[in-house]
Amino acid sequence: MASMATGVSFSMTSGIGEGGYDVHRVATAARTTLKLNQKNSLSESTCMLLGMNKYRGSGAIRTVSKAVGYGQEMSKSLRVGLICGGPSAERGISLNSARSVLDHIQGDGINVSCYYIDPDLKAFAISSAQVYSNTPSDFDFKLESLAQGFSSLSELAEHLVSAVDIVFPVIHGRFGEDGGIQELLESHNIPFVGTGSRECFRAFDKYEASLELKELGFMTVPNYLVQGTGVDKSEIALWFTDNQLDLEMGKVVVKPAKAGSSIGVKVAFGVNDSIKKATELILEGIDDRVVVEVFIEDAYEFTAIVLDVGSGSVCHPVVLMPTEVQLQFHGIGDPKENAIFDYRRKYLPTQQVTYHTPPRFPIHVIKSIREEASLIFQKLGLRDFARIDGWYLAPNSNLSSPVSETLGGTKSGDIIFTDINLISGMEQTSFLFQQASKVGFSHSNILRTIVHRACSRFPHLDWYNYGYSQLLQGSTTLEVSEDPQKVFVIFGGDTSERQVSVMSGTNVWVNLQRYVDLNVTPCLLSPSLSNSLGASSNLDNREVWVLPYSVVLRHTAEEVLAACLEAVEPVRALFTSLLQKQVMEDLMDGFKNQSWFAGFDITDELPRKYSLKEWIKHAKEAQATVFIAVHGGIGEDGTLQGLLEDEGVSYTGPGVLASRTCMDKVMTSQALSNLSEFGIHTISKDVKRTEDIMHETFPNVWDELIKKLQCLTLCVKPAKDGCSTGVARLCSSEDLAVYVQALKDCIPRIPPNTLSKTHGMIEMPNPTPEFLIFEPFVETDEIIVSSKAKQQLSWKGRRRWVEMTVGVIGKRGSMHSLSPSLTVKESGDILSLEEKFQVAYEIKS
């Protein structure tokens, strides 16, 4: 599979007709090197800030008028220092946030410099290339030679005084949200985005924040603070009794007091289990203070972004459209009793969670959430933006009355606030962008709005806001004579890698749509309804949804589809429209006095449904190039390519025959076997029908496989699918039985260390693959960072192999390879979903 989750890596068909050049431009557009006619085109954010009238077709901004020109540009740019990393377990998420902020504010009057704080609080000035690394571990060991280091945090601050005008901190957790970085900046009088150090310190500590909220009259959850490993069992037992919790099985949540909202959060049962898990968190070094709180059941979780639209010292918080967080359960692999909104559910593509924006709550409840969250923002002295999490206890909630009696109450009496996030995550599909897009903000617009608001607090930065207001007043309009090149980005599908496809397609869409000579439309290949064994989807029944901006910002194909169906449901659409109008009116009430605000730049249109064949005809009529980001299935086996070629529609990626060959791992092996004389080798394989294995005796199958493949351990994977799900190391017939039973039971994942050899979470394919491939498992050397000072990777050389991956790019006949990547696994023998497509959070020892 050519993954576009961390870059674009593909070959392409030759251009069709006169569209060949445009196809080539799209096909060679990697995220970090896009140069699409930039020299002669205004970018999206420049057009927006110059007050141009625009229209958006399914998320792609098109310019229909333009300003007088660059002669009106401000004489200088605002220098923004973007600081990421930090010592917390969420430092990888911080890198994602930094990448997103850099993508959407760089240029057009803003010049961004990037800085990184490592786990030991050592600071570096880093390049944008390092920001685009998959995880901090990819470059941590190279910082000494590739980045400008600072001898201390004070030296960093002294550098920032002269190097930047304002700092945008995107450090999540410790040192980022606890007031650490803010105190450093304040001590050197450096302007920054976000809440001040003292207010951060109070709001970040979950225990202290809950006490303050309770004093202010807000509803809170009963909790108990554990400090250090010497826990007084009698005291915590008394707390259990006071809250009517069973001493043996009372259900509670155990979480760090001073960490992010998802790291280290666990469910515990009874006093002994609570003490055990609290002590584990402390010994793991996540925090030295742990909160134990009553587990809220039969309630509805929500999160709300608060945006300050005031000016100067005047706070005017407006809560955007909240999001309901609905956890999903899929049988034995998903025990409902342990369900919490943890790291995996928050940051990885998974069917374990679904978001609803706005929530499916009564409108008066949403009104109360917005009013109370706004009040919390003001009372706690927060600034610019924040995210506040909580729960809605419905009237028919099964929450036990003894516990509910202990909950203080506000005038609504049914809303509990639990977590305050001072620097909300800013990944491409984060809550910030989901909620902002629902009320008219693009990624760039909401981030620039936050920067403008922060600048308004500092009189010496008035020139930036004033300069933009002058540009807005001096803009004029002229008709544009030519249409931009249309690009349809299609993602989704029904393979086991459809969620990664959503990540890839979203990444391509977000980055390409910023270029005004492209009109980029995101499209979902709808998941098919049949998930039965060996089922092949009827192309006549396949559907494609053309998506509006806000609907794209989801984690899974199923969630995007559900958002489409929800959006076109009349009652739900009316409900959403009423809330949108109210939120936008609240926002404009604050923005009316801000001369720098250029207005909302997207509209929340309805999604449009086509059959697959109708959509291809639509692409032909629009003279669009199709960017294929569908992983596996018809997106990589030549089917979609053939359908597009039949209609004369240009597309990215390999042609029909090459796609068909590369998609089938057996055909790929056979094709490459002819290259052995050139030193290119493939591994031996055996292919078996999944259904046949289910009806055979596992020891017999195992003995047959190891004898045929002449090995003691096997690697199993789907035969015609991508490379990230359903891949496991099998060491015995018992392992084979567990794996096949998981397929038979259609469980979504095999828990860590279920098989005989240590491993991480194994995401299982859905639908069940018709064929499985078995190969000898290749033992690779463990690669470690041998010396941070010398920036070296090393391995012991006990085995012949190390694992690498390389991408190729270009036109057919003139391909070239990108720099290879060396694979370093965090745990086990198979790359996990996190290691391949997302950041795996790190615990500092």
N, C-alpha and C positions, 0 to 999 in steps of 0.2 A: 504494500500500500504506500502511495506517495502522500505522506502526511503534510497537510498545510497548517497544522496547529501551531507549529513553531517556525514556520517559514513556508515558502512556496517551492515545491520540488517536483517538476514534471517535464515531460517532453510535450510536443503539440503537433496537431495536424497542420498541413500546409494551408495557407489562407485560401478561402473560397472566393472566387471572383475578385472584385476590387477591395474586398474587406481584409485581404491578407495582411496588410501593414498594421491595421488596427488590432487584428488578432494577435500579431506578434507583440505589439506594445502591451496588451493585457497579459499575455502569457509570460512575459519577462519581467513582470512587476512584482518583485519580492518586497516584503513589508519594509525592510530597512533601506531599499534602494530605489523606491518609486521616483521616477523623473518624468512623469507624463506631461510634457508640454508646460512645465511649471514656469519656464522663463517668460512665456507669453500669456499666462493665465493667472487670474486672481484666484487665490484659494477660497474655499468655502467660508472660513471664518473672516477673511478680509471682506468678502462680499456682504456677509451678515453685518459686520461692524460698520460698513460704509452705507448701510441703510438700503440695500438693494431689495427690490421686490422679488420674491422667489416663489416657485411652487415646487412641491415635493410629490413625486410619484413613487409611492411605496418606499419612501425613505431616502430617495436620491434627490438632493437639492439641485435645482437647475436655475441658472441665472437668466432672468428675462429682462433685466435692466442693469445698468452699470453706472458707477460713479465717474466723475470727470477723469480721474486717473491717478497715477502715482505721484503727480505733482503736489497733491494735498497730503501726502504721508507725513506723519509726525517726524520731527528732526531726530529723535532717538527712540530706542526700544526700551521697554521695561525689562530689567535684568532679574530673572526669577531663579533662585537657587532651589533645586528640587533635592530633598534629602530623604533617602530610603535606607532600608536594612534594619539595623538595630539588633539587640541581644535576645529578642523574644522568639518564641517558637513560630511566630507568624511573619518572620522576616522574608520568607518567600512570597507571601501574599503582598508584602510591602513592595517587592520588586515588580509584581504585576501591576500594582497601583501606580507606581512611578512610570512604568511603560505607558500606561493609559494616559496619564496626565501629560507626559511628554508628547505623545501622539497628537493630542488635541489642543494644546496651547502653544506649541512651538511655532514661531513665525508670526507675521502680521502684527508687528508691534510688540512682540514678546520674544526675548532671547533666553533660553533655558540652559542653565549649567547644572550638571548632575553630581551629587555627592552621596557617599555610601558610608554607613557606620557598620563595622563588622561586629561579630559576637562579643569581642573583647573591648568594644567601645573605641576602637581605633578608627580614625576618619580618613577618607580618601576622596579626592576629586576623580571621578570616573568618566569614561566616554559613554556616549549614547549606545555604542555597540555592546558595552557591558550591561547596560540596562535591558537590552534585548536578549540576554541570556535566559535560559529556561529556569534556572535556580541560582541562588547566590553561590552554591557550592561549585558551579561551573567556572567561577572566576576568583573565588576567595584566595586560592593558593597562588594566583598570578598577580595579585594586587601590588605587591612590592615592586615588581618590574614594569607593570603596565599602567599604573595609576600614580598620581601625585599624592604622597602620604603626608599626613600632618603629625607632628610629634605629640600633640595633645588636642583635646577638644577645644581648649582655649585658643590654640593656634588656628584651628578651623574657624572659630568665631572671628578672630582678628582678620583672617582672610576674607570672610564673608562681608565684613564691614565695608571693604572697598570693592569687592567683586560683584556684589548683587545689590538690588534695590529692595527686594523682599524675598523671604524664604517661604516655600510651600513644603511643610513637613508631611511625609506620607509614611512615617514609621508607625506600625501598628503594635499595640501592646506596650511592654516596658520600654522606657526612655522616650517613647513617642507620644503616648496618651496619658502617662502618669505625671506629666509636667517637667520631665527631665530635659528634653531638647528645648522646650519653651523657656525654662529658667536660664539655660545657657544663652539663648538669643536675647532674652530680656536684659541679662547682665551686660551685654555689649550694645544695647539699644538698637538691635536689628529688627526691623519690621517682619512680621510673619503672618501667615494665614492660620486662622483657627483660634481656639480658646487659650487664655492665659495660663501660666504655670500653676498658680494657686488654685484656680477653679478646676484645672485638669486633675490635680492631685486629689481633690475632694471627690470629684465625680467618677474617677477611674476605679477607685477602690469600691468593689461591689458591696462590701459590708458597711463602710462608712456612708456610701451614697444611699443605701436603703434606710439607714438611720435618719439621714437628712430629709429624705423624701417623706418618711413617716412624720417627722416633726412639722413638715410643711402641709400635712394633711392628705397626702396621697396614699393610695392603697399599696401595700407592700407584702411580700411573702415572709412568713415567719422563718427566721434563720438563726444559726448558731456559728460562732467563729472559733475555728481551731487554729491555735498558734503553736508552732513547734511540734515535735514528735511526742512530747510528754502529755498526752491527752488524758484529761480527767474523765474516766468512764462514767462515774456517778453523775457528773454535771450534765453530760450529753444525754444520759439516760433520763434525767429529770426533764430535760428539754423535750425529749420524745414524749414523755408522759404528759407534760403540760399541753402539748399539741395533739393529744389523742392519737399518737402513733404507736403501733405495736413494737415492743422492744426487740422482737426477733425478726419481724418482716415489714416493719413500717418503711414505706418507700420514700426516699429522699434523693435530692440532687447534690452531688459533691463537686465543687468547682473552685479554682483558684480565685482569691479575692482580687488579685492584681495581674490579670492576664486578659487576653482577648475574650470575646464572647463565646468562642467555640473550642478553644484549646484546653485540654485537660478536664472537660466536663464529663462526669460519670454519674450513673445511676447506682444507688446502693440500697440495701435492704437490711434494716435493723441497725442496732447500735454497733455491734462488732464489725459489720461490713462497712459501716460509715467511717469508723475509726481507721480501719485497714486502708480504705481507699484515700482518705484524707492524708494519712501518713505516707502513702505511696507518692502522692503528688508532691509532698514536701521533700521526700528523699530523692525524687527525680529532678529536683531543682527547678521545678516550674514556678513555685511560689512558697514563701514561708508562712503564708496566711491562707487558710482554706475555709470556704463558706459551705456549711451544710444547711440546705433549705428544704422545706416541704415540697414534694413533687406535686405539681398541679395537674390534675386529671380532668378529663371531660371539659376542657376549655379550648380556646382558639388562640393560637399564637399570632402576633403581628409585629411588624417593624415599621417605623416611620422616619423619613428624612425631614429634618427641620432646616429651612433656609432662612438666613437673616437678610432681609431686604431693606434694612435701615441704612443709615449713613452716619459717618463719624462715630460719636459715642452713643447715638440713639439706636437702641435695639428694636427691631421690628420682625420677630420670628414668624414665619409662615410654614405650617406643616404641609408637605406635599401629599399626594394621594397614598395612604398607607398600603402595605402589602400584607396579606394573610399568608402565613407559612403553614402549609398542610403536609404533614408527614404521611407517607404511603407505606403500606405493609404488603409483602409478597411471600407469605408462607414461612417455612422453617428457617430460611436464611435471613429473615427480618423479624426477630422477636419483638412484638409490640410492647412488651412490658419494659424493654430497655430503650425505647425510642426517645431520642432527644435530638435537637437541631445541632449536630456536632460538626466537626471540621469537614468530614467527607461529604455530608449532606449540603453544607454551605458552599463549598468551593469546587466540588468535582461534578462532572456530568453523571447524574444518577437518577433513577426513577424512585428514589426513596423520599423525594420531597417535591411538592408542587406549589407554585406561588400564584396568588390571585391579587391582581391590582386593578381596581380597589378590592378590599375584602368583601366577602359575602356576608357582611354584618348588616343589621338594620342601620338605616342612614343616620338615626340619632346617635347610635353608638360610634360611628365613624366621626361624627361631629364632635362628640365628647373626647375621643382619642386625640383629634387634632387640637382641640382647645386646651386639653390638659398637657399634651406634649409641648405645646407652645409656652405654656405657663412654666413648665419645668425648665425649659431652655432659658427663660428669663430669670427665674428664681435662682438657678445655679450659676448664673453669670456666664453662660456659654456664648461663643462668638462664631460668626460666619456660617457654619453648618455643623450638623451632628446627626447621629442616628440613635433613636430611642426605641428599645424593644419592650414588649409587654404581652399581656394576655387579656382576652375578653372572656369573662365568665357569663355564659348565656343563662337566661332565666331557668332553663331546664338542666343546668349543670348538675352533675352528680358529685360535685365537690362536697365532701362531708361537712355537715353543719358545724361540728366542733371547730374545725379548722377555719371555716369561713367566719366564724364569730371572732376569731383572733385577728382577722384582717381589718385594719383601719379602713375608713371609707371616705370617698369624696362624694360630691353631689350626685355623680352617676352611679356609684356603688357597685359597678361591675367591671371595672378596668384596673388591672394591676400593671405597674411598670417595674421592670426587673433589671435592665442593663442600659447603660448610657455609653455610647461609642463616640469618642471625641474626634477620631479620624476614621470615618467610615471607609470600608473597602471601596476601591475605585477600579476594579477590573471591568472589562468591557460590558459585562452583563450584570453588574452589581446593582444593589438596591438603589443606589444614588441615581444611576442612569435609567433604571426601570421606571422609577417614580417620576423623575424629571421629564422623561420623554412623554409620559402620559399627559403632561400639561404644557407641552410645546417647546421643551428645551432639547437641543441636540447635545451630544457629549461635549463638544467644544463650547457651546453657549453656556451650559451650566457651570463648567469649570472656569470660564472667563468671568462669569458673573460673580463667582466666589472670589476670584482675584480682585476684581473691581471693588467689591464690598470691603475686602481687607485693606486695599489701598486708601479707601475713604477715611480710615481711622488715622492716617498719618499725613499731616498737612504738607510735608515736603514731597509727597507722592501725588498731590493734587494735579500735577501736570499731566499725569497719565490719563486719569479720568476726564480732565478738561480737554485734552488733545483729541480723545475719541468723540467727545460731544461735538467738538468743532467739525470733525470729519463728517459726522452724521448730519449736521446742519448744512454743510457745504456740498452734500451729495446731490446728484441729479440723475436723470434716467435717460437711457438711449436703448433702442431696440437692438437685440442681438440677432444677427442675420443667419447664423448657422447653428444647427443642433449639435450637441455633443454626441460622441459615440455611445450607444446604448450597450450596457453589459447586464446580462441576467446571471446572477450568482445562484446556483441551485445546490442545496444541501439537504441532509435528512436521510430519507429512505427507511428500510426496515432491516438492515443487517445489524450484527452485534456492535458495529462501530458507528451507528447512526448518531450517537451522542457526540463522538469525536468529530463527526462530520458537521454537526451544528457549530462546534467550536471553530472549526476550520472556515466554514462558510461565513460565520459572523466576523471572523478576523479579516477575511478578504473584503467583505462588504464595507466594514468600518473604515478600512484603510483606503480602498479605492474610491469611496464616495466623496472623499475630500478634494478630489481633483475635478475642477469645473469643466474640463473637456471630456469628462465621462459622466453619464447618467446611469447610476448603478441601482439595480432593482434586486432585492433579496427574495428568494423563492424557496419554499419548502416542498420537497418531494415527500408527500404524506406517507407515514408508516402504513403498510397494508394491514388489513384486519385479520388475516389468517396468520397464525403462528404455529400451525401444525407441522409435524415432522415431515421434512422433505417437500413442503408446499412451495410451489413456484407461483409467483404473483402473476395474474392475468394483466397484461399491459393495458388492456381496454378499461380495466377498473382502477388503474393508478390515477391519483389526483395530485395536482400541484397547486399550492396556494401562493399567490403574490402577496407579499407581506408589507404592512405599514411599519414604520420605524419602531414603535414601541413593542410590537409583537415579536420582533426578532430577538429581543433581549431576554432570552430564556436559556436554560441549561440543557434541555433535552428536546428531541423531536416530538415526543408525546406532549410535552408542555406547550410547545409552539402550536401544535395542532389544537390542543384544548383551548388555548388563547384565541385561536381563529374562530372556533365554534362558539366560544363564549361571546366574542365580539359581535358576531352576526345574530345572536339571539336577541330579539327585539326588547324584551324587558330588561335584560342585562345591559344592552347598549344604551337604553334610556337612562338607567341608573348611573352608568359610568359618565354619560354626557352631563348629567346634572352636577355630579361631583367635580368634573373637570371645570365646568363653568364657575363653580364656587371657588375652587382653588385658584384659578387664573384671575378671578376678580380680586381675591385676597392679595395675590402677588402684585397685581397692577396698582393696588392701593398703596403699596410701598414703592414700587418702581416709578410711579408718576412723578416723583421728585428727583429721580436719578437721570440726569441728562445723558449719561453714557449708555443707558440700556437701549439696545437697538430693537427690542421686541422678541417675541417667540419666533423660532425659525423652522418649526415643523408642525404639521397637523396630524392628528391621530385619525387617519382614514380607516375605512373598513377593509379587511382582507378580501381578496377575490379568488374564487375557486375555478380551476380549469381541469379538464381531463388532461392527461399527459400529452396526448396527441394535439389537443386544442392549444395547449401551452406552447408546444413546438411551432405550431402555425403562427401563434401570436408572436413568438420570437422572430420568425421569418418576416412577418409583416413589419415588425419594428426594426428590422435590419440589425438585430442585436447579436453580439457575440455572447455565447454561453460559457460562463466560467464553471466548470464541473468541480464541485467540492463534495460530491457524494462518495463516501468510502464503501467499497465492497458492493456486492449485488450488481444491479444494472448500471451503476455509476462507474464500475471498473471492469466489468466483464465484456464490454463492447456493445451491449444492448443500447444504452442511451446514445453512444457515439454513432451507432448505425442509424438510429431514428433521426438524429440531427443531420447526418450526411444525406439521408434520403430527401430531406426538405431543403438541402443547400444551406444549412445554418452552420456558421463557423463556431468552433469551440476550442477550449484549451485541453491539453493533455494528449496522450498517445491515441493513435487511430484504432479502428475496430480490431484488427488482427493482433496488434501488440497488446491491447487491453485484455483481450480474451486469453492470450498466452500468459501474461503476467498475473492475472487474477487467479488462475488455477495453479497452485503450487506444484502439482505433479507435471503439468505442461511446461511450467517454467524450468523445472529441473531437467526435463527431457531436452528442451531447447538449448540449455546451457551445457549439456553434456557434450555437445559437438565442439565446445570450445576448450576441452581439456588440454589439447596440444598447446594452447596458448597460456596454460597455467591457471585456468579458471575451472574450479571444481565445485561440485555440489554434493550434498550428503545423501546417503541411501534412505529410501522411504518405503513404507508399506501403507496402503490405503485400504480402509475397511468401512463398510456401510454401518452406520451407527445402529440401525435397527437390528442388524445381524448380531452385533456384539451383545445387545441387550438380551438376546435369546440364547447365548452360548454360555459355557462355564468359564468364568474369569481366569482360573488357573490355567486352563487349556489355551485360552487366547494369549495369556501372558507368555507361557512357555513357547508358543509358536512364534511370537514376535521377537523375543530375545534371541531365539535360535536363528531366525532368519536374518535379523539385523546385527547379530554377533555383538551384543552389548548387554550390560546388566541394568542400565537405567534408560528410560525412554522420555522423549518429549512428545506430547500429544497436542494437536491443534486442529481447528476446523480446516477442511481441505480447500474450500472456496470462500474465504472470508479474509478480513484484514488480519493484522498481526498483533493486536493488543488484547483480545479477549479469548477465553477458552484455552489459553496456552498454559500447560502445567508440566512439571517434572514428576514422572511416575517411577517409583523404586520397587514396586512389588505388585502382585495381583490384587492385594487389598487396596492399594492406591487406585488401581484401574477400576475396581468395583465402586469405590467412593465417587470417582469422577463420572462414571457412566450413570450411577444412580442420581447424581446431581443433574445430569442432562435429562434423565427420565422424569425426575420430579420438577423440572423446569425452575429450579431455584436460581435466583438472580446472581448469587455469588457463593463461593466456597470460603468459609471463614479462615483466617490465618492459622497456619500450623495444623490443619485438619489432616493433611497427608503426612507420610512418615518423615519426609525431609522438610526442614524449616522453610517456610514460605510466607509471603504476604497475602493480602486479600486477592482472590482469583475471580475476576468478573467473568460470568458465564454467558455464552452466546444465547440469544433469543431472537428468532426461533432456533430450535435445535438443528444443528447442521446435519445434512444428509450423509456426509462422509467425514471420516476423521483420518488424519495423517499421523503416522507414528514414525519417529526418527530416533537414532541413537542420540542420547543427550550429550552435548558437547561441553565438557568440563573446561571452564575458562579460569584464568588466573585472577585472583582477587587484586584489584587495582586500588592503591591507596595514595594519598598525598604524603609523600615520604618526608618532605621538608618544606614547610611554609616559607622559610627564609630563602631557600633556593628555588622555590616554585617548581617542584618536580613531582611527577607521578611515577610510581614504581610498582613492579610486581615481581614475585619471587622466581618466576620462570619454571615452576614445577610442572606446568602444563603447556601445551603447544599453542594455546589459543587465547586471544583477547577479543572482545566483541566491539565492533565498530559499525558505524552507519555513515553513508554519504549520499547526498542529493545530486541530481543532475538537472540541468536546465538549458533551454534554448529551442531553436527550431529543429525540425527533423533534418538530419544530415549535418547539423552543426552544433551538436550537443557539447556541453562542457560540464565538468564536475565542480561542485562546491567543496569547501574544506571538510575533510572527514571529521566525525565526532567519535571520541572514545567513550564507551559506555561504562559508567561506574554505578553499580547497583547498590541501593541502600541496605537491602536485606534479601535473603533467599537467593534463588538461582534464576528466576524469571523476572524480567522487568515488570513492575506493577503498573497499574493505570496511572497512579500519581507520578511515578518516575518517568513514564513515557510522554504523558500529555499535560501534566500539571506539576505544581510544586509540591513536594512532600515536606510537611512541616518538620522542623528540626528541634530536637531537645538538646540543649547545651549541657554537657556533663561537667 
